[in-house]
């Protein structure tokens, strides 16, 4: 029996209505899907622990309480500049002369850690347009300590302290404002601590395996990687110190307490 036009129209209407309901249900389900859970406060030591092979750097961060200063800055909405951490691997510390860290007091260890932290977020590609010298969170005899950064294409970034030159790992441990974390195969040696004019001898002017992974550069008595003529002016240093003051102020208060118990060995080698 042939269907009447009214019957055909009714069937088509019901079909279209069914499709409409299904589509609406799918759209509603998509709209009601839970959003990704918040990542929570940034934690540098957790990032390094998850990556593995950074136990010595993690211990230094904790023992010197620099990790607390970093967390405070990272989770402060007013810190728009962010931070960049250059994290030496356990193998990097292993290439230092035995006992190097033991010869450092608490303040020296803190300055070594701060020398591996830049008070600004640097994505890997932004290093190509970075102006040298690049400031660190450490300070020395002549003010803020710096490093020099050079690039070779988009996949290689070299960092030099004036004594040691090493290369950033190609794959960041974390990259995304406000924190970038990169791996280093060698420990950057600040000239103020390891150069000819250093007040104390930490015995690490020549890492035991520098020729294999890192490259020694000409020693400098300056606290910065630049030559004296290129050293930042007092006014520029004051500006940089103010920018980095959020961490330095907290560290200054802490240094007096930690130095009083510096006789306790923080690390054993």
C-alpha positions as CSV (number, residue, x, y, z in Angstrom):
1,X,0.0,0.0,0.0
2,X,1.4,3.4,-1.0
3,X,2.1,5.8,1.8
4,X,0.1,9.0,1.7
5,X,1.9,12.4,1.6
6,X,0.8,13.1,5.2
7,X,2.3,9.9,6.4
8,X,5.6,10.5,4.7
9,X,5.7,14.1,6.2
10,X,5.0,12.7,9.7
11,X,7.8,10.2,9.4
12,X,10.3,12.8,8.2
13,X,9.3,15.2,11.0
14,X,9.8,12.5,13.6
15,X,13.2,11.6,12.2
16,X,14.4,15.2,12.2
17,X,13.2,15.7,15.7
18,X,15.1,12.6,16.8
19,X,18.3,13.8,15.2
20,X,17.8,17.2,16.8
21,X,17.5,15.7,20.3
22,X,20.6,13.6,19.8
23,X,22.7,16.5,18.6
24,X,21.5,18.7,21.5
25,X,22.3,16.0,24.0
26,X,25.8,15.6,22.6
27,X,26.3,19.4,22.7
28,X,25.0,19.6,26.2
29,X,27.3,16.7,27.3
30,X,30.3,18.5,25.7
31,X,29.4,21.7,27.5
32,X,29.0,20.0,30.8
33,X,32.3,18.1,30.6
34,X,34.6,18.9,33.5
35,X,37.4,21.3,32.8
36,X,41.0,20.2,33.5
37,X,41.9,20.3,37.2
38,X,44.1,23.3,38.2
39,X,47.7,22.4,38.3
40,X,48.2,24.0,41.7
41,X,51.2,26.0,42.9
42,X,54.5,25.6,41.0
43,X,57.1,23.6,42.8
44,X,60.6,23.5,41.5
45,X,61.8,20.6,43.5
46,X,58.9,18.5,42.4
47,X,59.7,19.2,38.8
48,X,63.3,18.2,39.3
49,X,62.4,15.1,41.3
50,X,60.0,14.0,38.6
51,X,62.7,14.5,35.9
52,X,65.3,12.5,37.9
53,X,69.1,12.8,38.0
54,X,69.0,16.2,39.9
55,X,69.3,15.0,43.5
56,X,72.4,17.1,44.4
57,X,70.8,20.3,43.1
58,X,67.6,19.5,44.9
59,X,69.4,19.0,48.2
60,X,71.2,22.3,47.7
61,X,67.9,24.1,47.0
62,X,66.4,22.7,50.2
63,X,69.4,23.0,52.5
64,X,70.0,26.7,51.5
65,X,66.2,27.4,51.5
66,X,66.5,28.9,48.1
67,X,63.7,26.5,47.1
68,X,61.3,28.4,49.5
69,X,62.3,31.7,48.0
70,X,61.7,30.4,44.5
71,X,58.3,29.0,45.4
72,X,57.3,32.4,46.9
73,X,58.3,34.2,43.8
74,X,56.7,31.8,41.4
75,X,53.3,31.8,43.2
76,X,53.2,35.6,43.7
77,X,50.9,37.2,41.2
78,X,53.0,40.4,41.3
79,X,56.1,38.6,39.9
80,X,55.4,39.2,36.2
81,X,58.9,38.5,35.1
82,X,59.0,34.9,36.0
83,X,62.2,32.8,36.6
84,X,64.5,30.6,34.6
85,X,66.4,27.8,36.4
86,X,69.5,26.2,34.9
87,X,69.7,22.9,36.7
88,X,73.0,20.9,36.8
89,X,72.6,17.2,36.7
90,X,74.1,14.8,39.4
91,X,76.7,13.9,36.8
92,X,77.6,17.6,36.5
93,X,78.2,17.9,40.2
94,X,80.1,14.6,40.1
95,X,82.7,16.2,37.7
96,X,83.6,18.8,40.3
97,X,86.7,18.0,42.4
98,X,85.9,15.8,45.3
99,X,85.0,17.8,48.4
100,X,84.2,21.0,46.5
101,X,80.8,21.5,48.0
102,X,82.1,20.5,51.5
103,X,84.6,23.3,51.4
104,X,81.7,25.8,50.9
105,X,79.9,27.4,53.8
106,X,76.1,27.8,53.7
107,X,76.2,31.2,52.2
108,X,78.6,30.1,49.4
109,X,76.4,27.2,48.6
110,X,73.4,29.5,48.4
111,X,75.2,31.8,46.0
112,X,76.2,28.9,43.8
113,X,72.5,27.9,43.6
114,X,71.4,31.5,42.9
115,X,74.0,31.7,40.1
116,X,71.9,29.1,38.3
117,X,68.7,31.1,38.6
118,X,67.8,33.9,36.2
119,X,65.3,36.5,37.5
120,X,63.3,36.4,34.2
121,X,61.5,33.8,32.2
122,X,63.4,32.8,29.0
123,X,61.7,30.5,26.5
124,X,64.3,28.4,24.6
125,X,63.8,30.5,21.4
126,X,64.0,33.8,23.2
127,X,67.6,33.2,24.0
128,X,68.4,34.1,20.4
129,X,67.5,37.7,21.0
130,X,68.8,38.0,24.6
131,X,71.3,40.8,25.2
132,X,74.5,39.9,27.2
133,X,75.4,39.9,29.9
134,X,72.4,38.1,31.4
135,X,71.8,38.7,35.1
136,X,71.4,35.9,37.7
137,X,70.0,36.0,41.2
138,X,73.5,35.7,42.7
139,X,75.6,38.7,43.8
140,X,79.3,39.1,44.3
141,X,82.0,41.6,45.1
142,X,80.9,43.9,42.2
143,X,77.2,43.5,42.5
144,X,74.9,41.3,40.5
145,X,76.6,38.3,38.9
146,X,75.9,37.5,35.2
147,X,76.4,34.9,32.5
148,X,76.8,35.2,28.8
149,X,74.4,33.3,26.5
150,X,75.1,32.5,22.8
151,X,73.0,30.5,20.4
152,X,73.7,28.3,17.3
153,X,70.5,28.0,15.4
154,X,67.3,27.1,17.2
155,X,68.5,24.0,18.9
156,X,71.7,25.0,20.8
157,X,72.1,27.5,23.6
158,X,75.5,27.9,25.3
159,X,75.9,29.5,28.7
160,X,79.2,30.8,30.0
161,X,80.3,32.1,33.4
162,X,83.7,33.3,32.1
163,X,85.3,30.1,33.6
164,X,83.0,27.4,32.4
165,X,80.9,27.2,29.3
166,X,78.2,24.5,28.9
167,X,75.1,23.8,26.8
168,X,71.5,23.8,27.8
169,X,69.6,20.6,27.3
170,X,67.5,20.6,24.1
171,X,64.4,19.4,25.9
172,X,63.3,21.8,28.7
173,X,62.2,20.2,32.0
174,X,59.5,22.8,32.0
175,X,58.8,25.7,29.6
176,X,55.9,28.0,30.2
177,X,55.6,31.3,31.9
178,X,56.4,32.0,34.7
179,X,58.9,29.2,35.0
180,X,61.4,27.6,32.6
181,X,63.7,24.8,33.8
182,X,66.7,23.7,31.6
183,X,69.2,20.9,32.2
184,X,73.0,21.6,32.4
185,X,75.7,18.9,32.0
186,X,78.2,21.1,33.9
187,X,78.1,23.3,37.0
188,X,78.5,27.0,36.1
189,X,81.4,28.3,38.2
190,X,81.0,32.0,39.3
191,X,84.3,33.9,38.9
192,X,83.9,35.5,42.3
193,X,84.0,32.1,43.9
194,X,86.3,30.2,41.5
195,X,88.3,32.8,39.7
196,X,91.9,33.9,40.5
197,X,90.7,36.8,42.7
198,X,88.3,34.6,44.8
199,X,88.7,35.1,48.5
200,X,88.5,31.4,49.3
201,X,89.9,28.4,47.4
202,X,87.1,25.9,46.8
203,X,89.4,23.8,44.7
204,X,87.2,23.6,41.6
205,X,88.9,25.9,39.1
206,X,89.3,22.9,36.8
207,X,86.5,20.4,36.9
208,X,87.9,16.8,36.6
209,X,86.1,16.1,33.3
210,X,85.7,19.5,31.8
211,X,87.1,18.5,28.4
212,X,84.4,15.9,27.9
213,X,81.2,17.8,28.5
214,X,82.0,21.4,29.4
215,X,84.6,23.9,28.1
216,X,86.8,26.0,30.2
217,X,87.1,29.6,29.2
218,X,89.5,32.3,30.2
219,X,89.4,33.0,33.9
220,X,88.2,36.4,35.0
221,X,88.5,38.2,38.3
222,X,85.2,40.0,37.6
223,X,82.0,38.9,39.3
224,X,80.3,39.1,36.0
225,X,80.9,37.4,32.7
226,X,81.4,40.7,30.9
227,X,84.8,42.5,30.9
228,X,85.3,45.4,33.3
229,X,84.4,47.9,30.5
230,X,81.2,46.0,29.9
231,X,80.3,45.7,33.5
232,X,76.9,47.2,34.4
233,X,76.9,50.7,35.8
234,X,76.0,51.3,39.5
235,X,72.7,52.7,38.4
236,X,72.0,49.6,36.3
237,X,73.1,47.3,39.2
238,X,70.7,49.2,41.5
239,X,67.8,48.6,39.1
240,X,68.6,44.9,38.7
241,X,69.0,44.5,42.5
242,X,65.6,46.0,43.0
243,X,64.1,43.7,40.4
244,X,65.7,40.7,42.1
245,X,65.2,42.0,45.6
246,X,62.1,39.8,46.2
247,X,64.5,36.9,46.5
248,X,67.6,38.6,47.8
249,X,65.9,40.3,50.7
250,X,64.6,37.0,52.0
251,X,68.0,35.4,51.5
252,X,69.8,38.1,53.4
253,X,67.7,37.6,56.5
254,X,68.2,33.8,56.3
255,X,72.0,33.9,55.6
256,X,72.9,35.2,59.1
257,X,71.1,32.3,60.7
258,X,72.5,29.6,58.4
259,X,76.1,30.9,58.6
260,X,75.9,30.4,62.4
261,X,75.5,26.6,61.9
262,X,77.8,26.4,58.9
263,X,80.0,23.9,60.8
264,X,77.4,21.2,60.1
265,X,78.2,19.5,56.8
266,X,75.3,20.0,54.3
267,X,76.5,17.5,51.8
268,X,79.0,14.6,52.0
269,X,81.3,13.8,49.1
